[in-house]
Amino acid sequence: MDNDSFDLVIVGGGLAGMVAGTRAAERGLRVAVLEKGTDQRYPCNSRWSGGIIHVASTDPKEPEAVLRAAIERNTRGFTDPALADVLVRDTTRVIDWLRAQGGRFIRAGVVAWQNWMMAPPRPLVAGLDWQGRGPDVMLRLLADRLRGFGGTLLLDTRGRGLIMDAGRCVGVEAEQSGVARRFAARSVVLADGGFQGNLAMLHQHIMPVPEQVKQRGAATGAGDGLRMAREAGAATTALDCFYGHVLCRDAMVNDRLWPYPELDAIASAGIVVNDAGARIVDEGMGGIHIANMIARSAAPLTATVVFDTQIWEGPGRSHRIPANPELVRAGATIHRAETLAGLARIAGIDANGLTRTVAAYNAACASGGLGSLAPPRSSDRFQPMPITTAPFVAIAACAGITNTMGGIRIDGDARVLREDGSAIPGLYAAGATTGGIEGGPFIGYVGGLSKAAVFGFRAAEHAAVTIRGMAQ
Ligand SMILES: Cc1cc2nc3c(=O)[nH]c(=O)nc-3n(C[C@H](O)[C@H](O)[C@H](O)COP(=O)(O)OP(=O)(O)OC[C@H]3O[C@@H](n4cnc5c(N)ncnc54)[C@H](O)[C@@H]3O)c2cc1C
């Protein structure tokens, strides 16, 4: 077995791991990033992402109070205040650091929360398109910078276990190209991206039938970091939520229909029903919530989004990569009919059930009685629109999971915490493998790239100070 010794070993080369590695190497640490992907442009959610760095759908350059309020709003207060404070304070700092490394950003459009998109942007069309786009360029830039600072990125190297000595993390056991290898380290950062790719863990913590939920990302997060951290005595946060979107069900078999377009805007303006034509979710909570609720149901492949021509021509066109017309271009099955009963028949929904549901929903839209619907329909975030203008439309939906929201419990310095709140010496975690900042009963979303970059950066800073006494 080979032996290697580093100051900092990082498990996972997504944005969290590459920011941690590059920053630590810049600060003089001997760094190795272990990445299980084999190709130079190994798949990960960071590389495949839209590349927009935001804080709770707000421009990170807004004043801290504005950002903090946005996190409170999205999570309805179910956030770890210490982590939220760090995210609010440091996202803009990390953007500036990425720019100093040579990273380029553009404004994605007129919406302020899209002011910090990694450049160049992906085209605004359906399907997956990442080669040469901003996040791919950013990760390759960070890999170059890491090497320039003397660090190492080791591909085909999967972290398998932590090496512990008297309660302190002192390295990683890994498998490199099929061969067992030990990496001694003064500190370790877990940055493996979540557990969305591990169906058994999804089943255990989030959804009854993960096979019927679309992987809306690279699916490389296999829960290794969470398992390793737990074995080392780490606490975890609630694990029951994920970041994802509502997709056309054809995405299960048609690769042109994921990760975009999302059905979120039409689902949260219209209704989401089951085969019996009954509503199954509070659509007013938005697409991420709806996707979680569909995934949690016993039969996730029976949800259908029902709406009308006004919604199709309004919210249907509102997203950067809009359902209308991108679904049509990508060959999605879209049912249209002049009557609701006719729509129900072609969409495979009970006609009486759907007609009753739409009548009650339309009446509630008119009277303001949305709270008495079952389930109640909120309207403070996404306005309901009545379903009255023919042709009526139905699109069979599925839940798309991008990454899990819960995970390893950390503090503001990204140190991994035990159940009693004490930090495990030498162990950090960052990015989608961690939890605490988002999720909760309302499935609040705060932002995957900001969380990854900020806590990767925090881990590097703390490790640098601890290992080298390099405090600025
Ligand atoms: C289509 C899409 C669009 C998105 N758009 C946005 C957006 O615009 N804005 C935003 O904020 N978020 C967005 N996200 C979410 C965001 O990409 C993620 O939350 C974020 O990138 C997570 O970063 P990470 O470094 O924690 O994980 P990842 O980027 O997933 O990286 C984890 C890495 O760890 C590696 N790994 C896993 N296990 C091991 C192991 N045992 N040993 C070694 N390596 C391992 C994986 O191969 C992977 O390379 C999007 C995601 C997708 C898929």
The ligand as an SDF file (V2000), in Angstrom:
LIG
                    3D

 53 58  0  0  0  0  0  0  0  0999 V2000
  -28.5670   21.1250  -13.9060 C   0  0  0  0  0  0  0  0  0  0  0  0
  -28.1700   21.7780  -12.6240 C   0  0  0  0  0  0  0  0  0  0  0  0
  -28.3050   23.1440  -12.4960 C   0  0  0  0  0  0  0  0  0  0  0  0
  -27.9250   23.7620  -11.3030 C   0  0  0  0  0  0  0  0  0  0  0  0
  -27.9330   25.1200  -11.2600 N   0  0  0  0  0  0  0  0  0  0  0  0
  -27.5120   25.7410  -10.1460 C   0  0  0  0  0  0  0  0  0  0  0  0
  -27.3880   27.1580  -10.1300 C   0  0  0  0  0  0  0  0  0  0  0  0
  -27.5260   27.8360  -11.1400 O   0  0  0  0  0  0  0  0  0  0  0  0
  -27.0590   27.7490   -8.9450 N   0  0  0  0  0  0  0  0  0  0  0  0
  -26.8210   27.0160   -7.8020 C   0  0  0  0  0  0  0  0  0  0  0  0
  -26.5500   27.5990   -6.7590 O   0  0  0  0  0  0  0  0  0  0  0  0
  -26.8570   25.6710   -7.8220 N   0  0  0  0  0  0  0  0  0  0  0  0
  -27.1830   25.0170   -8.9710 C   0  0  0  0  0  0  0  0  0  0  0  0
  -27.1830   23.6520   -9.0170 N   0  0  0  0  0  0  0  0  0  0  0  0
  -26.8280   22.9070   -7.7760 C   0  0  0  0  0  0  0  0  0  0  0  0
  -25.3110   22.9310   -7.5850 C   0  0  0  0  0  0  0  0  0  0  0  0
  -24.7000   22.5420   -8.7800 O   0  0  0  0  0  0  0  0  0  0  0  0
  -24.8580   21.9940   -6.4510 C   0  0  0  0  0  0  0  0  0  0  0  0
  -25.5750   22.2370   -5.2740 O   0  0  0  0  0  0  0  0  0  0  0  0
  -23.3650   22.2170   -6.1430 C   0  0  0  0  0  0  0  0  0  0  0  0
  -22.6340   22.2050   -7.3340 O   0  0  0  0  0  0  0  0  0  0  0  0
  -22.8120   21.1690   -5.1850 C   0  0  0  0  0  0  0  0  0  0  0  0
  -21.4070   21.2750   -5.1770 O   0  0  0  0  0  0  0  0  0  0  0  0
  -20.5250   20.1980   -4.4250 P   0  0  0  0  0  0  0  0  0  0  0  0
  -19.1130   20.5520   -4.6760 O   0  0  0  0  0  0  0  0  0  0  0  0
  -20.9810   20.0630   -3.0270 O   0  0  0  0  0  0  0  0  0  0  0  0
  -20.8990   18.8070   -5.1370 O   0  0  0  0  0  0  0  0  0  0  0  0
  -20.5530   18.2720   -6.6160 P   0  0  0  0  0  0  0  0  0  0  0  0
  -20.4180   19.3650   -7.5810 O   0  0  0  0  0  0  0  0  0  0  0  0
  -21.5590   17.2160   -6.8990 O   0  0  0  0  0  0  0  0  0  0  0  0
  -19.1210   17.6130   -6.4540 O   0  0  0  0  0  0  0  0  0  0  0  0
  -18.9070   16.4590   -5.6640 C   0  0  0  0  0  0  0  0  0  0  0  0
  -17.7420   15.6920   -6.2740 C   0  0  0  0  0  0  0  0  0  0  0  0
  -17.3720   14.6630   -5.3680 O   0  0  0  0  0  0  0  0  0  0  0  0
  -17.0370   13.4900   -6.1200 C   0  0  0  0  0  0  0  0  0  0  0  0
  -17.1660   12.3480   -5.2300 N   0  0  0  0  0  0  0  0  0  0  0  0
  -18.2780   11.7970   -4.7100 C   0  0  0  0  0  0  0  0  0  0  0  0
  -17.9780   10.8050   -3.8610 N   0  0  0  0  0  0  0  0  0  0  0  0
  -16.6180   10.7260   -3.8420 C   0  0  0  0  0  0  0  0  0  0  0  0
  -15.6930    9.9100   -3.1420 C   0  0  0  0  0  0  0  0  0  0  0  0
  -16.0830    8.9730   -2.2650 N   0  0  0  0  0  0  0  0  0  0  0  0
  -14.3700   10.1030   -3.3570 N   0  0  0  0  0  0  0  0  0  0  0  0
  -13.9180   11.0320   -4.2520 C   0  0  0  0  0  0  0  0  0  0  0  0
  -14.7640   11.8230   -4.9530 N   0  0  0  0  0  0  0  0  0  0  0  0
  -16.1040   11.6970   -4.7190 C   0  0  0  0  0  0  0  0  0  0  0  0
  -18.0170   13.5060   -7.2610 C   0  0  0  0  0  0  0  0  0  0  0  0
  -17.5600   12.7000   -8.3390 O   0  0  0  0  0  0  0  0  0  0  0  0
  -18.0700   14.9960   -7.5940 C   0  0  0  0  0  0  0  0  0  0  0  0
  -17.0990   15.3370   -8.5500 O   0  0  0  0  0  0  0  0  0  0  0  0
  -27.4640   22.9950  -10.2070 C   0  0  0  0  0  0  0  0  0  0  0  0
  -27.2900   21.6230  -10.3590 C   0  0  0  0  0  0  0  0  0  0  0  0
  -27.6180   21.0170  -11.5640 C   0  0  0  0  0  0  0  0  0  0  0  0
  -27.3620   19.5490  -11.7430 C   0  0  0  0  0  0  0  0  0  0  0  0
  1  2  1  0
  2  3  1  0
  2 52  2  0
  3  4  2  0
  4  5  1  0
  4 50  1  0
  5  6  2  0
  6  7  1  0
  6 13  1  0
  7  8  2  0
  7  9  1  0
  9 10  1  0
 10 11  2  0
 10 12  1  0
 12 13  2  0
 13 14  1  0
 14 15  1  0
 14 50  1  0
 15 16  1  0
 16 17  1  0
 16 18  1  0
 18 19  1  0
 18 20  1  0
 20 21  1  0
 20 22  1  0
 22 23  1  0
 23 24  1  0
 24 25  2  0
 24 26  1  0
 24 27  1  0
 27 28  1  0
 28 29  2  0
 28 30  1  0
 28 31  1  0
 31 32  1  0
 32 33  1  0
 33 34  1  0
 33 48  1  0
 34 35  1  0
 35 36  1  0
 35 46  1  0
 36 37  1  0
 36 45  1  0
 37 38  2  0
 38 39  1  0
 39 40  1  0
 39 45  2  0
 40 41  1  0
 40 42  2  0
 42 43  1  0
 43 44  2  0
 44 45  1  0
 46 47  1  0
 46 48  1  0
 48 49  1  0
 50 51  2  0
 51 52  1  0
 52 53  1  0
M  END
$$$$
